[in-house]
Amino acid sequence: MDIRRSTPEVRDLPALDDTLRRWWAHGCAHELHPGDLGWHQRLGAEATAAALRVWSRGEEVLCIGLLDGPGLARLALAPGAGSDRELARSVTADATDPARGVLPEGPASLAVRGGGALPEALRDRGWLADEAWALLHCDLSRHPARGAAALEEQERSGVRTGVAGREDARAVGEVLASAFGMRTTPDHRRWQAMEAAPAARRARCLLARDADGAPVATLTVWSAGPGLPGLVEPMGVHAEHRGRGLGRLITRAGLEALREMGASGAVVATPAANAAAVATYRSAGFARGADTHDLRRA
């Protein structure tokens, strides 16, 4: 049976969320977490559906791709699909030809982790190694619960961390805008759009404020369900408050939130060149695995 590529509709988003959760339960799909779809939905459900590409054989979904920014698609494969050469040829042909609507004209990359038929097929078509990413994981069964030392660190910093609500949307947006150099500040409209995502019911956004009440750091964690790894996306410290250990502090608070939600651990990916981010996650309890590279269309 032929491979079929489709662009889902908004009504399909809950099913795709469930599909990614099942793949994670089988130890697959590590390039896309349900939380990635939840975070993307801050741009709206329609925009998220339009940014997705789904490859299927009959009724079976084999690959889900998210167009995550200009010229970048992140791909997750179903259990067992890594060796499917027909799927690999189909995805490679679709991604290589801009007319097929997967990647636009100009510079373009695919993020797909691990080996298998797809990376092999891409390299055979001339795709080259691109940006390196550091993959980090925290096993919560081995990571001690936040104890007295962490609370003392928070006391010394004069910072209070709590769960952010809709009324904090502007403050969260201010921190993210400062941390990532955004030209505009995300506001309550994006918060409301993200709240409607299927993954949002398993998410928790944290906000840290200093002794004067100013927002200084934020982090959102996304659970895939009890017994599965959660995702950290995003974590940011206001530019005026860097160098105080606030990234470590709020990341540890996020790990505790995932523990409370029953997650087995946490995962995060950050550009390997971002040494400060890697150091922050490691200091919070993450271990660094093997780096992975995007593949760039020649």
N, C-alpha and C positions, 0 to 999 in steps of 0.2 A: 504494500500500500504506500502511495506517495506521501512525502512530507508536505504539509500545508503550513504556510505562514499566515498569521492573521494579526490584526490590531484589535484588542478587546474594546468593549464598551464599559461604561461606568458600572453597569449591573454585573459585570464579570469580576470586579475587583475583589469581593469577598471570597469567591472561589479560588482566585489566584493566591490570595493570602493563605487560604487553607492548603493549597498545593505546596507552597514554599514551606509551610510548617511541617507537612508530611515529609518533604525531602530532607529537611533538617533532622527530623527524627531518624532518618536512615543514614545520617552522616554525610549528606550530599548538599549541593546548592550553596556552597560556602561563599560564592561571589555576591549573592543576593540574599538578604535576610528579610523576613516580613516587615521588619522595622524600616528597611530602605524604602519600601513602598509607602509606609506610613509617613516618613519624613518628607518624601517627595510630594505627598498630597497637600502639603502646605501651599502648593501652587494651584490646588484645586483638583477635584476628582476627574474632571474632564481632561485636564492637562496630564494627569498621571496615566489615565487610560490611553491617551494618544501617544504617550512616551513609551508604551510597552509593545513588545513584539513577542508573539507566542508561536512556537513551532510544534506541530502535532502530527501524529500518525493515527488517523481515524479519530477516536475520542480521547486518545492518550496524549497528554501534554508531555513533551520531551525536553523543551528548552524554553526559558523565559528570559527575555532581554529587556533591560531598562535603559532608555536613552538618557543618560545622567549628565547632562551638560553638553555643550557644543562639541560634536565630533567624538563622543565617548559612549559606547554601549557596554553595559555590564551584563554578563550572561551567567545563568544558573542552569545546570543540567539535572535531569531526573536520575534517580538511582539506576545504574546500569547503562545510562545513555552515553557515558564517556567513551565507550568502544564502538558506538553506532556510526559506522563510516558513511552511511547514506545521510544521516542527520548532519554529520560533519561537512559533507560536500554541499548540502543544501544551505546551511548557515554560512559557510564560507562564500558561496556564490552570491548570496543575498547581501552579505556585508561588503563584499568587494565591489559590487556594482551599485553606485549611488542611485541609479534609476529605480532600483527595487525598494527604496524607501526605508532602509534600515539605518544606514549612515549617510550623511550629506556629502556633497562635493567638498574637496579640500582635505586638510589634515584630519585623520580619523583613526580611532583606536578601539580595540576590544579588550575588555578585562574578563578573562576566563582563567580560573585557577587550576593548577595541577596539570598532569599530562593527559594523554589520550588522543583520540582520533581528531578532535577539533583543532587543538594547537598544531598538530602535525599537518593537517590539511591547510591551515592558514599559512604556515611557513612554506609549504609547497607552492602556494600561490604568491610567494614573495613578501609576506608580512614579516616585519622585523621587530625585535625587542624594543620596547619603549620604556616608559617611566617605571621605576621600581617602587614597590610598596612593601612596607613592613607589616607583617601580620602578627597580631598579639592576642594572647588568650589568657584568661584567668580562670583556673579551676576553683570554684567556690567551695568544693569539698575539702580542699587543702588550704584555702585562704581563710585565716582566722576572722571571726566576726569583729566588727569594729568595737574596740574595747576602750579601756580607760586612757590608753596612750593617744588614741585618735581624738577622744573628747578633750584631752588636755591640749592637743595641738590646735583644735578649734578654739578653745578658750584663749590660748596665747595669741591667736591671729585676730581675735575680736570679731570674727565672722560667724554669722548664723546661717545655717542651711535649712531650707524647707521645701516642701512640694509647691510648685508654682501652679496657680490657677489662671483662669481667663483674665482676671484683673491684673495679673502680672505680665501679660503678653507684651506690653510696651517695654517693660524693664528687661525681659528676656531678649527681646529684639535689639535693644540698645547694646547689651553685652555682645551678642553675636555680630552685630554690625561693626563694633569696635574690634573684636577679636579677629574677624576675617576680612576687614577692610571693605565692607559693603558700602555702597554709595547711598543706599536707602535703608531705613530701619524697618524690619519686619513688624507688622502690627497685628491687632486683634483679628483682622480679616483672615490672615494666614493661620492664626491660631485656630479659629473656628473651622477653617477648611481642614486642618490637620486633625482636629477632634472628630471629624466625621469619617476618618480612615478606619477600615476594619481593624488594623493593628493598634489603634489608639486606646482601645479598652485594655490593652496589655502594656501600656506605656506609662512612664512617670517622668515628668520634667521637674528638675531641681533648680533652685535659684539660691545663690549665696549673696548676702548683703553684709556690708561692713557695719561698724558700730554706729555710723551716722545714717544707716538705712540705704546707702547707695548700692545698687546692684553691681557685683564685682565678678561673678562667675556663674555659669549655667551648664547644665548637662541634661540630656534626655537619654533614658534607657528604654529599650524595647524588648519585652519578653516574647519568646515564641511559644511559651507554654511551660508548665511544670516539667522539670527534668531535661529541659533543652537550654542551650546557650542563649543568652540575651545579647543585644547589640548596644554599643555606646555610639550614639549619633544624634547630635553633635556635642562636643565639649568645647567650651570657649571661656577665656579669661579676658576681662576688659583690659585694653592696652595700657591703661593708666595704673593697673594693679598687678602687672606681671612681676615675677621674681620673688613672690611672697609664699610660694608653695600652694596657691589656691587651686591650681589644676589638680594636684595630687589630692588635696582635701575633698574637692567635690567629686572626683572620680571614686574615691573610697566610699563616699556617701552613695554614689550610684551603684556600686557593687553591693552595698548593704540593701538598697532598694530591690535589686534583682534577687538577692537571697530571700527577702521577704516574699517575693512573688513566686518562689519555688524554682528559679532558674538554676541550672547545673553549673553555669559559668558565664563568662562574658567574652565577647570578641570585639575587636576594633582593628581597622586598617588605617594607616596614615602613610603619607609619602616617606620613603626610606630616607630621603634627604632632609627631612624635618627632624633633626636630632633632638630638638627641645621637646617635641611632642612624644617621641619615642621614650625619652628619659622620664617624662612625666608619667606615662602609663606604666613603665617598669617600676618606678618608685611607688606607684599605687598598688602593685601586686601582680601586674601582667608579666607573662613570659613571652619573649620574642621567638617566633618560629622562623622558618625559612622565608626569605623575601620572595616575592613574585613579581613578574613583569607584565605590564600590558603589552599587547601586540599592535603594532602600527602598520596601517595600510601603506604599502610602498607607492 
